[in-house]
Amino acid sequence: MSNKTRLAFSFAVLFGASWGGAYAQVQTQSPVFGAVLEYPTSGCGGAVLQVPLPGKQLVPQTAGIPVSATSFYGRAAARHATWLTSLQCTHTGITHELKPSTEGMDTVGINNGYVSGNWSGYQISNTAQYTQSGWTIPAVVKPNPGYSSTGYYSSTWTGIGGGFNAGSGPLIQAGSSQQYYSTGSVYYFWHEIVGGSTDTGGEVHAFMPAHPGDAAGSAAIWTPDTKFAGRGQVTLGVCDFTAGGPCANIVIGGEQQNDTPTPGNTTEWIVEAPSSGGGVLPLADFDSVTFSNASWASDYVGDPGTTYYTIAQGTSPSSISLQQYIFQLYQYVAVPDVLNGTGDGFTDYYLQPQKVNGN
């Protein structure tokens, strides 16, 4: 394999995977943990899970990460996260690629850099190898007045590539989904690659717990191949930190023919109305989401060693506001506030669409 060093193969068949099957463990190298065990997944499009070796559960001492670290993996280490060794996934038909707005709007009073048909948050114009953030999973409710009979949707995520003026490189992203239906609300973690040879074909729903009110986070990593320029391996981390785990470290690619091309030259922190069937879905009332520890790195070499930057330290930090056509007119339905004092976070707010002139 081009950017992983196989140390040994142990095809001891292990039982107890969540879907009742058997899996083989493989010992290999990870840019995050160093030596790891690798486990296949079920229904996750060939993705594998990587976890520290037995007896080497990731803690600050074994990972060389300070307890005070604010990196995604440092935070997981400090909380003694449980890294999953089995994961079952399904494809939902939902996608998270950018849909720029084609409708001009009055932006007076709105902290606005770009207007999107489905994204709200911030982007920077940097090609990153690493990005992360944390947030509290919002409890979603039906908008009032309502305007959909099929449900309401929202997604919260961190990603690399795919933003405004990002070029043709892939979008790599992972986060949580919050959906409202008349029968109840649904919360889960997901990941997606849009574009390139490892395109997942839409959102991959990971069957791991997600709960409103829990502290969550995600990280997206693109590790360049040492032999094949312009290609690399994708690592996606998602965690429920409140529960002290579980966390999943999902790896996609790793062989040159299955590697991901260099992602687009933007990095994002987004609350979104996701899409399905080519159209943007109605946005759930998420009230607000506050992003924290939002950072990125142009070169990722693991912890310690990587230099992390805040949103404010990126090139051309730009806000993105979300508008949708509701009640027969275009309206803002989500907007971000200004960056916080340290430049590594912000709050994104839901705006209830209004009926105007009897519509």
TORKOL-4160 file (C-alpha; in steps of 0.2 Angstrom, whole numbers, padded with zeros to 4 digits, m for minus):
359
<pt num="1" X="0000" Y="0000" Z="0000"/>
<pt num="2" X="0007" Y="0017" Z="m0005"/>
<pt num="3" X="0005" Y="0027" Z="0011"/>
<pt num="4" X="0003" Y="0014" Z="0025"/>
<pt num="5" X="0017" Y="0003" Z="0031"/>
<pt num="6" X="0010" Y="m0015" Z="0035"/>
<pt num="7" X="0018" Y="m0021" Z="0050"/>
<pt num="8" X="0010" Y="m0038" Z="0052"/>
<pt num="9" X="m0005" Y="m0047" Z="0047"/>
<pt num="10" X="m0015" Y="m0057" Z="0060"/>
<pt num="11" X="m0031" Y="m0064" Z="0052"/>
<pt num="12" X="m0037" Y="m0070" Z="0069"/>
<pt num="13" X="m0056" Y="m0071" Z="0067"/>
<pt num="14" X="m0065" Y="m0060" Z="0080"/>
<pt num="15" X="m0083" Y="m0061" Z="0084"/>
<pt num="16" X="m0095" Y="m0049" Z="0092"/>
<pt num="17" X="m0097" Y="m0036" Z="0079"/>
<pt num="18" X="m0113" Y="m0026" Z="0081"/>
<pt num="19" X="m0121" Y="m0033" Z="0065"/>
<pt num="20" X="m0117" Y="m0051" Z="0071"/>
<pt num="21" X="m0104" Y="m0056" Z="0059"/>
<pt num="22" X="m0085" Y="m0059" Z="0060"/>
<pt num="23" X="m0071" Y="m0048" Z="0055"/>
<pt num="24" X="m0052" Y="m0049" Z="0053"/>
<pt num="25" X="m0040" Y="m0037" Z="0062"/>
<pt num="26" X="m0025" Y="m0030" Z="0053"/>
<pt num="27" X="m0010" Y="m0021" Z="0061"/>
<pt num="28" X="m0004" Y="m0006" Z="0051"/>
<pt num="29" X="0001" Y="0012" Z="0053"/>
<pt num="30" X="m0010" Y="0028" Z="0056"/>
<pt num="31" X="m0005" Y="0046" Z="0054"/>
<pt num="32" X="m0016" Y="0049" Z="0070"/>
<pt num="33" X="m0011" Y="0035" Z="0082"/>
<pt num="34" X="0005" Y="0027" Z="0075"/>
<pt num="35" X="0003" Y="0008" Z="0076"/>
<pt num="36" X="m0015" Y="0003" Z="0075"/>
<pt num="37" X="m0027" Y="m0011" Z="0073"/>
<pt num="38" X="m0038" Y="m0010" Z="0057"/>
<pt num="39" X="m0055" Y="m0017" Z="0056"/>
<pt num="40" X="m0067" Y="m0018" Z="0041"/>
<pt num="41" X="m0085" Y="m0011" Z="0042"/>
<pt num="42" X="m0102" Y="m0016" Z="0036"/>
<pt num="43" X="m0110" Y="m0006" Z="0022"/>
<pt num="44" X="m0098" Y="0008" Z="0024"/>
<pt num="45" X="m0092" Y="0008" Z="0006"/>
<pt num="46" X="m0075" Y="m0001" Z="0010"/>
<pt num="47" X="m0070" Y="0011" Z="0024"/>
<pt num="48" X="m0061" Y="0003" Z="0038"/>
<pt num="49" X="m0059" Y="0008" Z="0057"/>
<pt num="50" X="m0042" Y="0011" Z="0065"/>
<pt num="51" X="m0040" Y="0010" Z="0084"/>
<pt num="52" X="m0024" Y="0010" Z="0095"/>
<pt num="53" X="m0016" Y="m0007" Z="0099"/>
<pt num="54" X="m0023" Y="m0018" Z="0113"/>
<pt num="55" X="m0017" Y="m0011" Z="0129"/>
<pt num="56" X="m0013" Y="0006" Z="0121"/>
<pt num="57" X="m0030" Y="0014" Z="0123"/>
<pt num="58" X="m0027" Y="0032" Z="0117"/>
<pt num="59" X="m0023" Y="0042" Z="0132"/>
<pt num="60" X="m0012" Y="0058" Z="0133"/>
<pt num="61" X="0003" Y="0049" Z="0139"/>
<pt num="62" X="0003" Y="0035" Z="0126"/>
<pt num="63" X="m0001" Y="0047" Z="0112"/>
<pt num="64" X="0011" Y="0061" Z="0117"/>
<pt num="65" X="m0004" Y="0073" Z="0118"/>
<pt num="66" X="m0005" Y="0086" Z="0132"/>
<pt num="67" X="m0021" Y="0084" Z="0143"/>
<pt num="68" X="m0025" Y="0102" Z="0139"/>
<pt num="69" X="m0024" Y="0099" Z="0120"/>
<pt num="70" X="m0039" Y="0106" Z="0110"/>
<pt num="71" X="m0036" Y="0096" Z="0095"/>
<pt num="72" X="m0050" Y="0083" Z="0091"/>
<pt num="73" X="m0039" Y="0068" Z="0095"/>
<pt num="74" X="m0031" Y="0077" Z="0110"/>
<pt num="75" X="m0049" Y="0080" Z="0117"/>
<pt num="76" X="m0053" Y="0062" Z="0114"/>
<pt num="77" X="m0037" Y="0056" Z="0122"/>
<pt num="78" X="m0040" Y="0067" Z="0138"/>
<pt num="79" X="m0058" Y="0059" Z="0139"/>
<pt num="80" X="m0051" Y="0042" Z="0137"/>
<pt num="81" X="m0063" Y="0039" Z="0122"/>
<pt num="82" X="m0068" Y="0022" Z="0117"/>
<pt num="83" X="m0064" Y="0019" Z="0098"/>
<pt num="84" X="m0076" Y="0008" Z="0089"/>
<pt num="85" X="m0070" Y="m0008" Z="0082"/>
<pt num="86" X="m0086" Y="m0012" Z="0073"/>
<pt num="87" X="m0097" Y="0000" Z="0063"/>
<pt num="88" X="m0112" Y="m0003" Z="0052"/>
<pt num="89" X="m0117" Y="0010" Z="0039"/>
<pt num="90" X="m0131" Y="0014" Z="0026"/>
<pt num="91" X="m0132" Y="0026" Z="0012"/>
<pt num="92" X="m0147" Y="0038" Z="0015"/>
<pt num="93" X="m0148" Y="0047" Z="m0002"/>
<pt num="94" X="m0144" Y="0063" Z="0006"/>
<pt num="95" X="m0129" Y="0074" Z="0001"/>
<pt num="96" X="m0120" Y="0089" Z="0007"/>
<pt num="97" X="m0112" Y="0098" Z="m0007"/>
<pt num="98" X="m0113" Y="0116" Z="m0009"/>
<pt num="99" X="m0128" Y="0124" Z="m0019"/>
<pt num="100" X="m0124" Y="0143" Z="m0021"/>
<pt num="101" X="m0139" Y="0154" Z="m0021"/>
<pt num="102" X="m0144" Y="0162" Z="m0038"/>
<pt num="103" X="m0155" Y="0174" Z="m0030"/>
<pt num="104" X="m0149" Y="0192" Z="m0025"/>
<pt num="105" X="m0154" Y="0198" Z="m0008"/>
<pt num="106" X="m0153" Y="0213" Z="0003"/>
<pt num="107" X="m0139" Y="0209" Z="0015"/>
<pt num="108" X="m0140" Y="0225" Z="0026"/>
<pt num="109" X="m0139" Y="0220" Z="0044"/>
<pt num="110" X="m0133" Y="0202" Z="0039"/>
<pt num="111" X="m0115" Y="0196" Z="0043"/>
<pt num="112" X="m0114" Y="0190" Z="0025"/>
<pt num="113" X="m0099" Y="0185" Z="0014"/>
<pt num="114" X="m0108" Y="0173" Z="0003"/>
<pt num="115" X="m0126" Y="0168" Z="0001"/>
<pt num="116" X="m0130" Y="0149" Z="m0001"/>
<pt num="117" X="m0145" Y="0139" Z="m0004"/>
<pt num="118" X="m0140" Y="0126" Z="0009"/>
<pt num="119" X="m0125" Y="0131" Z="0019"/>
<pt num="120" X="m0123" Y="0143" Z="0034"/>
<pt num="121" X="m0107" Y="0145" Z="0043"/>
<pt num="122" X="m0089" Y="0150" Z="0038"/>
<pt num="123" X="m0076" Y="0145" Z="0025"/>
<pt num="124" X="m0058" Y="0150" Z="0022"/>
<pt num="125" X="m0048" Y="0149" Z="0006"/>
<pt num="126" X="m0035" Y="0137" Z="0011"/>
<pt num="127" X="m0031" Y="0119" Z="0005"/>
<pt num="128" X="m0030" Y="0110" Z="0022"/>
<pt num="129" X="m0024" Y="0093" Z="0027"/>
<pt num="130" X="m0033" Y="0094" Z="0043"/>
<pt num="131" X="m0049" Y="0102" Z="0050"/>
<pt num="132" X="m0059" Y="0100" Z="0066"/>
<pt num="133" X="m0073" Y="0108" Z="0077"/>
<pt num="134" X="m0084" Y="0104" Z="0091"/>
<pt num="135" X="m0102" Y="0108" Z="0094"/>
<pt num="136" X="m0117" Y="0104" Z="0105"/>
<pt num="137" X="m0130" Y="0093" Z="0095"/>
<pt num="138" X="m0145" Y="0104" Z="0094"/>
<pt num="139" X="m0163" Y="0098" Z="0098"/>
<pt num="140" X="m0173" Y="0101" Z="0082"/>
<pt num="141" X="m0191" Y="0105" Z="0081"/>
<pt num="142" X="m0204" Y="0109" Z="0068"/>
<pt num="143" X="m0204" Y="0127" Z="0061"/>
<pt num="144" X="m0219" Y="0138" Z="0066"/>
<pt num="145" X="m0227" Y="0141" Z="0055"/>
<pt num="146" X="m0223" Y="0125" Z="0046"/>
<pt num="147" X="m0222" Y="0123" Z="0027"/>
<pt num="148" X="m0217" Y="0104" Z="0024"/>
<pt num="149" X="m0227" Y="0088" Z="0025"/>
<pt num="150" X="m0211" Y="0077" Z="0023"/>
<pt num="151" X="m0201" Y="0083" Z="0038"/>
<pt num="152" X="m0187" Y="0095" Z="0041"/>
<pt num="153" X="m0168" Y="0092" Z="0041"/>
<pt num="154" X="m0151" Y="0099" Z="0047"/>
<pt num="155" X="m0133" Y="0094" Z="0047"/>
<pt num="156" X="m0118" Y="0101" Z="0057"/>
<pt num="157" X="m0101" Y="0097" Z="0051"/>
<pt num="158" X="m0083" Y="0101" Z="0047"/>
<pt num="159" X="m0075" Y="0099" Z="0030"/>
<pt num="160" X="m0061" Y="0102" Z="0018"/>
<pt num="161" X="m0064" Y="0107" Z="0000"/>
<pt num="162" X="m0080" Y="0111" Z="m0010"/>
<pt num="163" X="m0084" Y="0128" Z="m0004"/>
<pt num="164" X="m0086" Y="0144" Z="m0014"/>
<pt num="165" X="m0072" Y="0146" Z="m0027"/>
<pt num="166" X="m0064" Y="0129" Z="m0021"/>
<pt num="167" X="m0059" Y="0123" Z="m0038"/>
<pt num="168" X="m0063" Y="0105" Z="m0044"/>
<pt num="169" X="m0055" Y="0095" Z="m0029"/>
<pt num="170" X="m0066" Y="0084" Z="m0018"/>
<pt num="171" X="m0076" Y="0089" Z="m0003"/>
<pt num="172" X="m0072" Y="0078" Z="0013"/>
<pt num="173" X="m0083" Y="0080" Z="0027"/>
<pt num="174" X="m0091" Y="0072" Z="0043"/>
<pt num="175" X="m0103" Y="0078" Z="0056"/>
<pt num="176" X="m0120" Y="0075" Z="0064"/>
<pt num="177" X="m0138" Y="0075" Z="0057"/>
<pt num="178" X="m0153" Y="0082" Z="0066"/>
<pt num="179" X="m0170" Y="0078" Z="0058"/>
<pt num="180" X="m0188" Y="0081" Z="0063"/>
<pt num="181" X="m0203" Y="0071" Z="0058"/>
<pt num="182" X="m0221" Y="0070" Z="0064"/>
<pt num="183" X="m0216" Y="0053" Z="0072"/>
<pt num="184" X="m0201" Y="0060" Z="0081"/>
<pt num="185" X="m0184" Y="0067" Z="0079"/>
<pt num="186" X="m0169" Y="0057" Z="0073"/>
<pt num="187" X="m0150" Y="0060" Z="0077"/>
<pt num="188" X="m0135" Y="0052" Z="0070"/>
<pt num="189" X="m0117" Y="0054" Z="0064"/>
<pt num="190" X="m0112" Y="0053" Z="0046"/>
<pt num="191" X="m0098" Y="0056" Z="0033"/>
<pt num="192" X="m0096" Y="0059" Z="0015"/>
<pt num="193" X="m0084" Y="0062" Z="0001"/>
<pt num="194" X="m0090" Y="0072" Z="m0014"/>
<pt num="195" X="m0080" Y="0070" Z="m0030"/>
<pt num="196" X="m0064" Y="0060" Z="m0035"/>
<pt num="197" X="m0061" Y="0042" Z="m0035"/>
<pt num="198" X="m0067" Y="0039" Z="m0018"/>
<pt num="199" X="m0084" Y="0048" Z="m0020"/>
<pt num="200" X="m0095" Y="0039" Z="m0007"/>
<pt num="201" X="m0111" Y="0043" Z="m0018"/>
<pt num="202" X="m0119" Y="0053" Z="m0004"/>
<pt num="203" X="m0120" Y="0053" Z="0014"/>
<pt num="204" X="m0115" Y="0037" Z="0024"/>
<pt num="205" X="m0125" Y="0035" Z="0040"/>
<pt num="206" X="m0115" Y="0028" Z="0053"/>
<pt num="207" X="m0125" Y="0018" Z="0066"/>
<pt num="208" X="m0117" Y="0025" Z="0082"/>
<pt num="209" X="m0127" Y="0035" Z="0095"/>
<pt num="210" X="m0130" Y="0054" Z="0094"/>
<pt num="211" X="m0140" Y="0063" Z="0106"/>
<pt num="212" X="m0147" Y="0081" Z="0107"/>
<pt num="213" X="m0138" Y="0091" Z="0120"/>
<pt num="214" X="m0122" Y="0080" Z="0119"/>
<pt num="215" X="m0105" Y="0088" Z="0115"/>
<pt num="216" X="m0100" Y="0081" Z="0098"/>
<pt num="217" X="m0086" Y="0085" Z="0086"/>
<pt num="218" X="m0078" Y="0079" Z="0070"/>
<pt num="219" X="m0061" Y="0080" Z="0061"/>
<pt num="220" X="m0057" Y="0078" Z="0043"/>
<pt num="221" X="m0039" Y="0073" Z="0037"/>
<pt num="222" X="m0031" Y="0071" Z="0020"/>
<pt num="223" X="m0014" Y="0063" Z="0021"/>
<pt num="224" X="m0004" Y="0065" Z="0005"/>
<pt num="225" X="0003" Y="0049" Z="m0003"/>
<pt num="226" X="0022" Y="0049" Z="m0002"/>
<pt num="227" X="0024" Y="0041" Z="m0019"/>
<pt num="228" X="0010" Y="0047" Z="m0030"/>
<pt num="229" X="0008" Y="0066" Z="m0031"/>
<pt num="230" X="m0009" Y="0074" Z="m0029"/>
<pt num="231" X="m0017" Y="0058" Z="m0021"/>
<pt num="232" X="m0019" Y="0054" Z="m0003"/>
<pt num="233" X="m0029" Y="0044" Z="0011"/>
<pt num="234" X="m0044" Y="0051" Z="0020"/>
<pt num="235" X="m0047" Y="0049" Z="0039"/>
<pt num="236" X="m0063" Y="0055" Z="0046"/>
<pt num="237" X="m0066" Y="0056" Z="0065"/>
<pt num="238" X="m0083" Y="0058" Z="0074"/>
<pt num="239" X="m0086" Y="0058" Z="0093"/>
<pt num="240" X="m0099" Y="0060" Z="0106"/>
<pt num="241" X="m0088" Y="0068" Z="0119"/>
<pt num="242" X="m0102" Y="0069" Z="0132"/>
<pt num="243" X="m0104" Y="0051" Z="0133"/>
<pt num="244" X="m0085" Y="0049" Z="0134"/>
<pt num="245" X="m0086" Y="0041" Z="0117"/>
<pt num="246" X="m0090" Y="0031" Z="0107"/>
<pt num="247" X="m0079" Y="0038" Z="0094"/>
<pt num="248" X="m0076" Y="0032" Z="0076"/>
<pt num="249" X="m0060" Y="0034" Z="0067"/>
<pt num="250" X="m0065" Y="0030" Z="0049"/>
<pt num="251" X="m0052" Y="0028" Z="0035"/>
<pt num="252" X="m0055" Y="0028" Z="0016"/>
<pt num="253" X="m0043" Y="0023" Z="0003"/>
<pt num="254" X="m0025" Y="0019" Z="0007"/>
<pt num="255" X="m0020" Y="0011" Z="m0009"/>
<pt num="256" X="m0015" Y="0022" Z="m0024"/>
<pt num="257" X="m0028" Y="0016" Z="m0035"/>
<pt num="258" X="m0041" Y="0020" Z="m0021"/>
<pt num="259" X="m0034" Y="0036" Z="m0015"/>
<pt num="260" X="m0043" Y="0053" Z="m0014"/>
<pt num="261" X="m0036" Y="0067" Z="m0025"/>
<pt num="262" X="m0031" Y="0083" Z="m0017"/>
<pt num="263" X="m0047" Y="0092" Z="m0010"/>
<pt num="264" X="m0053" Y="0108" Z="m0015"/>
<pt num="265" X="m0044" Y="0124" Z="m0009"/>
<pt num="266" X="m0057" Y="0129" Z="0005"/>
<pt num="267" X="m0060" Y="0123" Z="0023"/>
<pt num="268" X="m0078" Y="0124" Z="0031"/>
<pt num="269" X="m0088" Y="0124" Z="0047"/>
<pt num="270" X="m0106" Y="0123" Z="0042"/>
<pt num="271" X="m0124" Y="0121" Z="0048"/>
<pt num="272" X="m0134" Y="0115" Z="0033"/>
<pt num="273" X="m0150" Y="0111" Z="0025"/>
<pt num="274" X="m0145" Y="0095" Z="0016"/>
<pt num="275" X="m0150" Y="0089" Z="m0001"/>
<pt num="276" X="m0159" Y="0074" Z="m0008"/>
<pt num="277" X="m0164" Y="0070" Z="m0026"/>
<pt num="278" X="m0155" Y="0086" Z="m0032"/>
<pt num="279" X="m0166" Y="0098" Z="m0021"/>
<pt num="280" X="m0162" Y="0106" Z="m0005"/>
<pt num="281" X="m0173" Y="0099" Z="0010"/>
<pt num="282" X="m0183" Y="0110" Z="0022"/>
<pt num="283" X="m0172" Y="0116" Z="0036"/>
<pt num="284" X="m0176" Y="0110" Z="0054"/>
<pt num="285" X="m0178" Y="0123" Z="0067"/>
<pt num="286" X="m0161" Y="0120" Z="0076"/>
<pt num="287" X="m0162" Y="0136" Z="0086"/>
<pt num="288" X="m0143" Y="0139" Z="0087"/>
<pt num="289" X="m0127" Y="0129" Z="0085"/>
<pt num="290" X="m0110" Y="0136" Z="0093"/>
<pt num="291" X="m0094" Y="0130" Z="0085"/>
<pt num="292" X="m0079" Y="0129" Z="0096"/>
<pt num="293" X="m0061" Y="0123" Z="0094"/>
<pt num="294" X="m0063" Y="0126" Z="0075"/>
<pt num="295" X="m0046" Y="0125" Z="0068"/>
<pt num="296" X="m0036" Y="0118" Z="0053"/>
<pt num="297" X="m0018" Y="0113" Z="0048"/>
<pt num="298" X="m0010" Y="0115" Z="0031"/>
<pt num="299" X="0001" Y="0100" Z="0035"/>
<pt num="300" X="m0004" Y="0086" Z="0046"/>
<pt num="301" X="0010" Y="0076" Z="0055"/>
<pt num="302" X="0000" Y="0070" Z="0070"/>
<pt num="303" X="0001" Y="0076" Z="0088"/>
<pt num="304" X="0012" Y="0083" Z="0094"/>
<pt num="305" X="0020" Y="0091" Z="0079"/>
<pt num="306" X="0006" Y="0099" Z="0069"/>
<pt num="307" X="0003" Y="0117" Z="0069"/>
<pt num="308" X="m0015" Y="0122" Z="0070"/>
<pt num="309" X="m0023" Y="0138" Z="0065"/>
<pt num="310" X="m0040" Y="0146" Z="0069"/>
<pt num="311" X="m0053" Y="0151" Z="0057"/>
<pt num="312" X="m0047" Y="0169" Z="0059"/>
<pt num="313" X="m0030" Y="0165" Z="0054"/>
<pt num="314" X="m0035" Y="0157" Z="0038"/>
<pt num="315" X="m0035" Y="0166" Z="0021"/>
<pt num="316" X="m0051" Y="0177" Z="0018"/>
<pt num="317" X="m0062" Y="0170" Z="0032"/>
<pt num="318" X="m0079" Y="0172" Z="0025"/>
<pt num="319" X="m0097" Y="0170" Z="0032"/>
<pt num="320" X="m0110" Y="0160" Z="0023"/>
<pt num="321" X="m0129" Y="0164" Z="0025"/>
<pt num="322" X="m0142" Y="0152" Z="0020"/>
<pt num="323" X="m0158" Y="0157" Z="0011"/>
<pt num="324" X="m0173" Y="0146" Z="0004"/>
<pt num="325" X="m0188" Y="0150" Z="m0006"/>
<pt num="326" X="m0202" Y="0148" Z="0007"/>
<pt num="327" X="m0220" Y="0156" Z="0007"/>
<pt num="328" X="m0217" Y="0162" Z="m0011"/>
<pt num="329" X="m0202" Y="0172" Z="m0007"/>
<pt num="330" X="m0183" Y="0170" Z="m0004"/>
<pt num="331" X="m0179" Y="0172" Z="0015"/>
<pt num="332" X="m0164" Y="0170" Z="0026"/>
<pt num="333" X="m0166" Y="0154" Z="0037"/>
<pt num="334" X="m0149" Y="0153" Z="0045"/>
<pt num="335" X="m0135" Y="0165" Z="0047"/>
<pt num="336" X="m0118" Y="0165" Z="0057"/>
<pt num="337" X="m0113" Y="0178" Z="0070"/>
<pt num="338" X="m0096" Y="0186" Z="0069"/>
<pt num="339" X="m0081" Y="0175" Z="0075"/>
<pt num="340" X="m0078" Y="0174" Z="0093"/>
<pt num="341" X="m0063" Y="0184" Z="0102"/>
<pt num="342" X="m0051" Y="0170" Z="0099"/>
<pt num="343" X="m0056" Y="0167" Z="0081"/>
<pt num="344" X="m0059" Y="0148" Z="0083"/>
<pt num="345" X="m0078" Y="0148" Z="0084"/>
<pt num="346" X="m0095" Y="0156" Z="0081"/>
<pt num="347" X="m0113" Y="0154" Z="0084"/>
<pt num="348" X="m0125" Y="0150" Z="0069"/>
<pt num="349" X="m0143" Y="0155" Z="0071"/>
<pt num="350" X="m0159" Y="0148" Z="0064"/>
<pt num="351" X="m0171" Y="0161" Z="0057"/>
<pt num="352" X="m0190" Y="0157" Z="0056"/>
<pt num="353" X="m0197" Y="0160" Z="0039"/>
<pt num="354" X="m0212" Y="0172" Z="0039"/>
<pt num="355" X="m0227" Y="0173" Z="0029"/>
<pt num="356" X="m0228" Y="0190" Z="0021"/>
<pt num="357" X="m0243" Y="0199" Z="0013"/>
<pt num="358" X="m0255" Y="0185" Z="0017"/>
<pt num="359" X="m0244" Y="0171" Z="0008"/>
